[in-house]
Amino acid sequence: MRYISLVFLFMLLNSTANAQELFPEMEPASTIPKGVLGVRAFTESYKEFSQFRNLSAIRLMYGLTPKLTVMATADGSNHHNTLLPPEYPTHNTPNVGVHHPYRFNGVDFYAKYRFLSIDGQNSHYRMALYGEYAYLTVAHDEGEPTLLDDTKGFGAGLISTYLKGHFAASFNGGIIVPSKYKGSIPDFVSALPPVPTIVTYPNAVTYNLSLGYLLYPRVYKNYNQTNINVYMEFQGKTYGATQVKVSDILYPGNYYVINTKDIPVLQAGNYVEAHPGIQCIIKSNTRIDLSIGYPLINKSYVHYYPLYTLGVQRYFYSNKKRTNSGSRKDT
């Protein structure tokens, strides 16, 4: 897979025609035109031993101003339970291959402000700042923080996107500051009451590189032409160790730290994934994305591989907005 990724990267970097920056996985620095509404439905799936894990989400996107885009995403999955697994973290971590019911996880809010635009002939450069807040009600039993599905908390970062002809490249760098989980660990045989627990998830640094190339059409004639784009996106993250504290049975309210040094999913880690993908854009306002994620350097513990992502997105705007912006420009 590493060899295939390098070959794909070489092909993209040596392309000379026009491109798309509507990346399947990551947000570009460009924003949605003012007054335009977008709706995106997407799903992520992978197999964890005998269990098929799935996340499904619906996202609303709106151009609040020409430079400010806001989003709200609601999602559900069968990744977690409402409580941590029994005897966590010493006996059931990682808690893999276990059946979890499909449940609503929470809502993620995202805002992106484009502060720099440099336009040239068949090219442009954009920079934007983003902020994110996730309110989730899941019991995340791994350490790596992920706002959309695993941990509530805050995120922020910078996006830089360059488009030239058929080729687009975007870099996204940011931080995640997750909130603590305060709940209980149920007794394995239910003979004793649940033990109050505090899980302190680590901060994380994210770094993502997205590359895209427009295969078809070779020359734009009108906005009704179907676009076919190929992508390679590299997603990376570095994070610290997780701290787990449980209440003292004899002295409730006093907590002591559990030794987790032999539990890999709760230790500090880093990884880079490769996500090759393909995209079809129909009549400039409907896009269909498909990508597959593989580990490139180390691996993530919050999901197995390959990771399949499918998305469908549509914009709703007036004929005037469409004439001014189309599928490839912002205002």
C-alpha positions in Angstrom: 0.0 0.0 0.0 2.9 2.4 0.8 4.3 1.9 -2.7 0.9 2.5 -4.4 0.5 5.7 -2.3 3.9 7.0 -3.4 3.2 6.2 -7.1 -0.2 7.9 -6.8 1.4 11.0 -5.2 4.0 11.2 -8.0 1.3 11.1 -10.7 -0.6 13.9 -9.0 2.4 16.1 -8.6 3.3 15.7 -12.2 -0.1 16.6 -13.6 -0.4 19.9 -15.5 -4.1 20.3 -16.2 -7.0 22.0 -14.1 -8.4 20.6 -10.7 -11.0 20.2 -8.0 -10.7 21.2 -4.3 -13.8 19.5 -3.0 -11.9 16.9 -1.1 -13.8 13.8 0.1 -12.2 13.8 3.6 -10.9 17.2 4.5 -12.3 20.8 4.2 -10.6 23.2 1.8 -9.9 26.8 2.7 -12.6 28.0 0.2 -16.0 28.8 1.7 -19.6 28.4 0.5 -21.1 31.5 -1.1 -23.4 33.6 1.1 -26.9 32.3 1.3 -26.1 28.9 -0.1 -27.2 25.8 1.8 -25.4 22.4 1.6 -26.5 19.0 2.9 -24.1 16.1 3.2 -24.8 12.6 4.2 -21.9 10.2 4.8 -20.9 6.9 6.3 -17.7 5.3 7.5 -17.5 1.5 7.8 -14.9 -1.2 8.8 -14.8 -4.7 10.0 -13.6 -5.4 13.6 -13.2 -9.2 13.8 -16.8 -10.5 13.5 -18.4 -7.0 14.0 -19.1 -4.5 11.3 -18.7 -1.0 12.7 -20.5 1.9 11.1 -20.9 5.6 11.6 -23.6 7.5 9.8 -23.9 11.3 9.8 -25.9 14.2 8.3 -24.3 17.6 7.9 -25.9 21.0 7.2 -23.6 23.7 5.7 -24.4 27.3 5.2 -22.7 30.4 3.8 -23.3 32.9 6.5 -21.2 35.5 4.7 -18.9 35.3 1.6 -16.0 34.5 3.9 -17.7 32.6 6.8 -19.1 29.0 6.5 -20.9 27.3 9.4 -21.7 23.6 9.7 -23.6 21.3 12.1 -23.2 17.5 12.0 -25.3 14.9 13.8 -24.1 11.3 13.9 -24.8 7.9 15.2 -22.7 4.7 15.3 -22.3 1.3 16.9 -18.8 2.1 18.2 -19.5 2.7 21.9 -21.8 2.0 24.8 -23.2 4.5 27.2 -20.9 3.2 29.9 -17.3 2.1 29.9 -16.7 -1.7 29.7 -16.7 -3.7 32.9 -13.3 -3.7 34.8 -12.0 -0.9 32.5 -9.2 -0.3 31.8 -7.2 -3.3 33.1 -9.2 -6.2 31.6 -11.3 -5.1 28.7 -9.1 -2.6 26.9 -9.2 -2.6 24.0 -12.8 -3.7 24.0 -12.9 -5.2 20.5 -15.2 -7.5 18.7 -18.0 -6.7 21.2 -21.6 -6.0 20.1 -22.7 -2.4 20.7 -26.1 -1.1 19.8 -26.5 1.5 17.1 -27.0 4.8 19.0 -27.1 8.6 18.5 -23.7 10.0 19.6 -24.2 13.8 19.5 -23.6 17.0 17.5 -20.5 18.6 16.1 -20.4 22.4 15.3 -17.8 23.8 12.9 -17.1 27.3 11.5 -14.5 28.3 8.9 -13.4 31.8 8.1 -11.5 32.6 4.9 -9.1 35.5 5.5 -6.9 35.3 2.5 -7.7 35.0 -1.3 -5.2 35.4 -4.1 -6.6 34.9 -7.5 -4.7 34.3 -10.8 -5.5 33.0 -14.2 -7.0 29.5 -13.8 -5.6 29.4 -10.3 -6.1 30.7 -6.7 -4.7 30.4 -3.2 -6.9 30.5 -0.1 -6.2 30.5 3.7 -8.8 30.0 6.4 -9.1 29.5 10.1 -11.5 27.0 11.6 -13.0 26.3 15.0 -15.0 23.2 16.1 -17.0 22.1 19.1 -18.4 18.6 19.7 -21.0 17.6 22.3 -21.1 13.8 22.5 -22.6 11.4 25.1 -20.5 8.3 24.4 -18.1 6.4 26.7 -14.8 6.4 24.7 -12.6 3.6 25.9 -9.6 4.3 23.7 -7.2 7.2 24.2 -7.0 8.9 20.8 -9.4 11.9 20.7 -11.7 12.3 17.7 -14.3 15.0 18.0 -16.9 13.8 15.5 -17.4 10.4 17.1 -15.4 9.7 20.2 -14.8 12.7 22.5 -16.5 15.9 23.2 -14.3 19.0 23.2 -12.8 21.8 21.1 -10.7 21.9 18.0 -9.1 24.7 15.9 -6.6 25.1 13.1 -5.5 26.6 9.8 -6.2 25.5 6.3 -4.2 26.5 3.2 -5.4 25.5 -0.3 -3.9 26.0 -3.7 -5.6 25.4 -7.1 -3.9 25.5 -10.5 -5.8 24.2 -13.5 -6.8 20.6 -12.9 -4.7 20.2 -9.8 -5.5 21.2 -6.2 -3.5 20.8 -2.9 -4.6 21.6 0.6 -2.9 21.4 4.0 -4.8 21.3 7.2 -3.1 21.6 10.6 -4.9 21.9 13.9 -5.3 20.9 17.6 -7.9 18.9 19.5 -8.6 19.7 23.2 -11.0 17.0 24.4 -13.1 17.2 27.5 -12.9 14.7 30.4 -15.2 11.7 30.6 -16.9 11.5 34.0 -19.0 8.3 34.5 -18.9 4.9 36.0 -17.4 1.5 35.4 -20.0 -1.2 35.9 -19.2 -4.3 38.0 -18.5 -7.4 35.9 -21.1 -9.5 37.6 -23.3 -6.6 38.8 -22.8 -7.6 42.4 -21.2 -4.3 43.4 -22.3 -0.8 42.5 -20.6 1.0 39.5 -17.3 2.7 40.4 -17.1 6.5 39.6 -14.4 7.1 37.0 -12.7 10.1 35.4 -10.9 9.6 32.0 -8.7 12.5 31.0 -8.0 12.2 27.2 -4.9 13.8 25.8 -4.6 16.8 23.5 -3.8 16.0 19.9 -2.2 17.7 16.9 -3.6 16.9 13.5 -1.8 17.3 10.1 -3.5 16.5 6.8 -2.4 16.8 3.2 -5.0 16.5 0.4 -4.3 16.3 -3.3 -6.8 16.3 -6.1 -6.9 16.0 -9.9 -9.7 16.7 -12.3 -9.8 13.8 -14.8 -12.9 14.9 -16.7 -13.9 17.1 -18.5 -10.7 18.3 -20.0 -12.2 21.6 -20.9 -15.2 23.2 -19.2 -18.1 24.1 -21.5 -21.0 24.5 -19.1 -22.0 23.8 -15.5 -24.1 20.8 -16.5 -21.0 18.7 -17.3 -20.2 15.8 -15.0 -16.9 16.0 -13.2 -14.7 13.0 -12.3 -12.0 13.7 -9.8 -9.3 11.5 -8.1 -7.8 12.2 -4.8 -5.1 11.1 -2.4 -5.4 12.4 1.2 -2.9 11.8 4.0 -4.3 12.2 7.5 -2.0 12.3 10.5 -2.3 12.8 14.3 0.0 12.9 17.3 -1.5 12.6 20.8 -0.4 12.0 24.4 -1.2 9.4 27.0 -4.6 8.9 28.6 -5.1 9.1 32.4 -7.8 7.0 34.1 -8.8 7.7 37.8 -11.3 5.7 39.8 -12.9 6.4 43.1 -11.6 4.8 46.3 -14.2 2.3 47.5 -13.5 3.0 51.2 -13.3 6.8 50.7 -15.7 7.9 48.0 -14.7 11.2 46.4 -11.0 10.3 46.6 -9.6 9.1 43.3 -6.5 7.2 42.5 -4.7 6.8 39.1 -4.8 3.4 37.4 -1.6 2.1 35.9 -2.1 2.0 32.1 1.5 1.7 30.9 0.9 -1.8 29.4 -2.3 -0.8 27.5 -1.2 0.4 24.0 -4.6 2.1 23.2 -4.2 4.4 26.2 -0.6 5.4 25.5 0.8 8.3 23.5 0.8 7.6 19.7 1.1 9.0 16.2 0.2 7.8 12.8 -0.4 8.7 9.1 -3.1 7.2 7.0 -3.5 7.2 3.2 -7.0 7.7 1.8 -7.2 7.3 -2.0 -10.6 8.4 -3.4 -12.7 9.1 -6.4 -15.5 11.7 -6.8 -18.3 12.4 -9.2 -19.9 15.9 -9.4 -23.2 16.1 -11.3 -24.6 19.4 -12.7 -22.2 21.4 -10.4 -24.3 20.9 -7.2 -24.4 17.1 -6.4 -21.3 15.2 -5.5 -20.7 11.6 -4.6 -17.4 10.6 -2.9 -15.8 7.2 -2.2 -12.5 6.7 -0.4 -10.7 3.9 1.3 -8.3 4.4 4.2 -5.1 2.4 4.9 -2.3 2.8 7.5 0.8 4.3 6.1 2.9 5.1 9.2 1.8 3.3 12.4 -2.0 3.0 12.8 -5.0 4.4 14.6 -6.5 2.4 17.5 -10.0 3.9 17.1 -10.8 1.9 14.0 -9.7 -1.1 11.9 -8.6 -1.1 8.3 -9.5 -0.7 5.5 -11.8 2.2 6.4 -14.5 2.8 3.8 -16.1 6.3 3.5 -19.1 7.1 1.3 -20.6 10.6 1.0 -23.3 12.3 -0.9 -23.6 16.1 -0.9 -25.9 18.6 -2.6 -26.0 22.4 -2.7 -29.2 24.4 -2.8 -28.9 27.9 -4.3 -30.6 30.3 -6.7 -29.9 30.5 -10.4 -28.0 33.8 -9.7 -25.8 32.1 -7.1 -25.1 29.2 -9.4 -24.2 31.5 -12.3 -21.7 33.5 -10.1 -20.2 30.6 -8.2 -20.8 27.2 -9.9 -19.1 24.2 -8.3 -15.5 25.5 -8.4 -15.5 29.1 -7.2 -16.4 31.0 -4.1 -17.5 34.6 -3.7 
